[in-house]
Amino acid sequence: MLGNGLPQPVDRSQGVRPDGPDLGDQVRMVAALGAVTGFDDWAPRLLAEGDREALRRELVAAVHDILRLHPRRPKPKAAAGR
């Protein structure tokens, strides 16, 4: 708390650490977060009326592209009778 009884302001400049990943990785991490969390602000109709499973797949793919992640391999299906 400050001397006036108010809480200390939060220093948001340390949200992405300068000693962490390189600048490109930091930008991609923030962009991936923004792509998902801002989706309802920029495309509320698509979010409300779209096919949920298709939308989930596309959002996951977009985040993977932004973060340059390798696509996940599908999990093998369990064999019948096991």
LUMNU-681173 format. One record per residue (C-alpha): residue number from 0; x, y, z; residue in one letter. Coordinates in Angstrom, 3 decimals. Last residue first. Layout:
<nodes>
resi:NUM	xx:X	yy:Y	zz:Z	resn:A .
...
</nodes>
This chain:
<nodes>
resi:81	xx:-9.631	yy:-53.784	zz:-24.406	resn:R .
resi:80	xx:-12.490	yy:-55.151	zz:-26.473	resn:G .
resi:79	xx:-12.099	yy:-52.652	zz:-29.313	resn:A .
resi:78	xx:-8.629	yy:-51.123	zz:-29.585	resn:A .
resi:77	xx:-8.259	yy:-47.690	zz:-28.072	resn:A .
resi:76	xx:-7.961	yy:-44.949	zz:-30.665	resn:K .
resi:75	xx:-4.505	yy:-43.521	zz:-31.164	resn:P .
resi:74	xx:-4.260	yy:-39.887	zz:-30.102	resn:K .
resi:73	xx:-4.060	yy:-37.555	zz:-33.074	resn:P .
resi:72	xx:-0.634	yy:-36.007	zz:-33.587	resn:R .
resi:71	xx:-0.382	yy:-32.482	zz:-32.390	resn:R .
resi:70	xx:0.663	yy:-29.905	zz:-34.937	resn:P .
resi:69	xx:4.111	yy:-28.472	zz:-34.326	resn:H .
resi:68	xx:4.060	yy:-25.158	zz:-32.545	resn:L .
resi:67	xx:5.006	yy:-21.932	zz:-34.303	resn:R .
resi:66	xx:3.378	yy:-19.852	zz:-31.560	resn:L .
resi:65	xx:1.180	yy:-18.000	zz:-34.057	resn:I .
resi:64	xx:0.490	yy:-21.177	zz:-36.042	resn:D .
resi:63	xx:-0.363	yy:-23.173	zz:-32.901	resn:H .
resi:62	xx:-2.648	yy:-20.359	zz:-31.769	resn:V .
resi:61	xx:-4.383	yy:-20.363	zz:-35.159	resn:A .
resi:60	xx:-4.753	yy:-24.167	zz:-35.138	resn:A .
resi:59	xx:-6.283	yy:-24.098	zz:-31.649	resn:V .
resi:58	xx:-8.662	yy:-21.340	zz:-32.744	resn:L .
resi:57	xx:-9.609	yy:-23.284	zz:-35.877	resn:E .
resi:56	xx:-10.260	yy:-26.522	zz:-33.992	resn:R .
resi:55	xx:-12.337	yy:-24.708	zz:-31.352	resn:R .
resi:54	xx:-14.383	yy:-22.955	zz:-34.053	resn:L .
resi:53	xx:-15.039	yy:-26.262	zz:-35.823	resn:A .
resi:52	xx:-16.153	yy:-27.827	zz:-32.531	resn:E .
resi:51	xx:-18.388	yy:-24.889	zz:-31.608	resn:R .
resi:50	xx:-20.111	yy:-24.561	zz:-35.005	resn:D .
resi:49	xx:-20.725	yy:-20.827	zz:-35.194	resn:G .
resi:48	xx:-23.659	yy:-18.830	zz:-33.876	resn:E .
resi:47	xx:-22.384	yy:-17.279	zz:-30.652	resn:A .
resi:46	xx:-18.667	yy:-17.126	zz:-31.489	resn:L .
resi:45	xx:-19.309	yy:-16.105	zz:-35.075	resn:L .
resi:44	xx:-21.664	yy:-13.409	zz:-33.833	resn:R .
resi:43	xx:-19.206	yy:-12.180	zz:-31.217	resn:P .
resi:42	xx:-16.353	yy:-11.773	zz:-33.726	resn:A .
resi:41	xx:-14.126	yy:-8.918	zz:-32.566	resn:W .
resi:40	xx:-14.995	yy:-8.698	zz:-28.883	resn:D .
resi:39	xx:-15.597	yy:-12.455	zz:-28.442	resn:D .
resi:38	xx:-12.226	yy:-13.199	zz:-30.057	resn:F .
resi:37	xx:-10.270	yy:-10.892	zz:-27.788	resn:G .
resi:36	xx:-9.230	yy:-13.626	zz:-25.340	resn:T .
resi:35	xx:-8.223	yy:-16.097	zz:-28.046	resn:V .
resi:34	xx:-6.247	yy:-13.976	zz:-30.487	resn:A .
resi:33	xx:-4.991	yy:-11.752	zz:-27.684	resn:G .
resi:32	xx:-3.324	yy:-14.659	zz:-25.919	resn:L .
resi:31	xx:-1.722	yy:-15.808	zz:-29.174	resn:A .
resi:30	xx:-0.536	yy:-12.261	zz:-29.898	resn:A .
resi:29	xx:1.051	yy:-11.974	zz:-26.437	resn:V .
resi:28	xx:2.925	yy:-15.252	zz:-26.895	resn:M .
resi:27	xx:3.950	yy:-14.356	zz:-30.477	resn:R .
resi:26	xx:5.348	yy:-10.984	zz:-29.361	resn:V .
resi:25	xx:7.392	yy:-12.627	zz:-26.596	resn:Q .
resi:24	xx:8.734	yy:-15.249	zz:-29.005	resn:D .
resi:23	xx:9.821	yy:-12.534	zz:-31.447	resn:G .
resi:22	xx:11.441	yy:-10.517	zz:-28.645	resn:L .
resi:21	xx:13.588	yy:-13.404	zz:-27.434	resn:D .
resi:20	xx:12.395	yy:-15.605	zz:-24.577	resn:P .
resi:19	xx:12.954	yy:-14.585	zz:-20.971	resn:G .
resi:18	xx:15.348	yy:-11.945	zz:-19.569	resn:D .
resi:17	xx:13.041	yy:-9.123	zz:-20.698	resn:P .
resi:16	xx:10.118	yy:-10.782	zz:-18.915	resn:R .
resi:15	xx:6.707	yy:-10.447	zz:-20.493	resn:V .
resi:14	xx:4.235	yy:-9.046	zz:-17.984	resn:G .
resi:13	xx:7.043	yy:-6.889	zz:-16.520	resn:Q .
resi:12	xx:5.613	yy:-3.716	zz:-18.050	resn:S .
resi:11	xx:2.425	yy:-4.403	zz:-16.103	resn:R .
resi:10	xx:3.748	yy:-2.644	zz:-13.016	resn:D .
resi:9	xx:0.756	yy:-2.933	zz:-10.700	resn:V .
resi:8	xx:-0.146	yy:0.214	zz:-8.787	resn:P .
resi:7	xx:0.335	yy:-0.065	zz:-4.995	resn:Q .
resi:6	xx:-2.987	yy:-0.203	zz:-3.176	resn:P .
resi:5	xx:-4.349	yy:3.034	zz:-1.712	resn:L .
resi:4	xx:-3.903	yy:3.886	zz:1.983	resn:G .
resi:3	xx:-2.297	yy:7.277	zz:1.270	resn:N .
resi:2	xx:1.182	yy:6.047	zz:2.230	resn:G .
resi:1	xx:1.029	yy:3.548	zz:-0.623	resn:L .
resi:0	xx:0.000	yy:0.000	zz:0.000	resn:M .
</nodes>
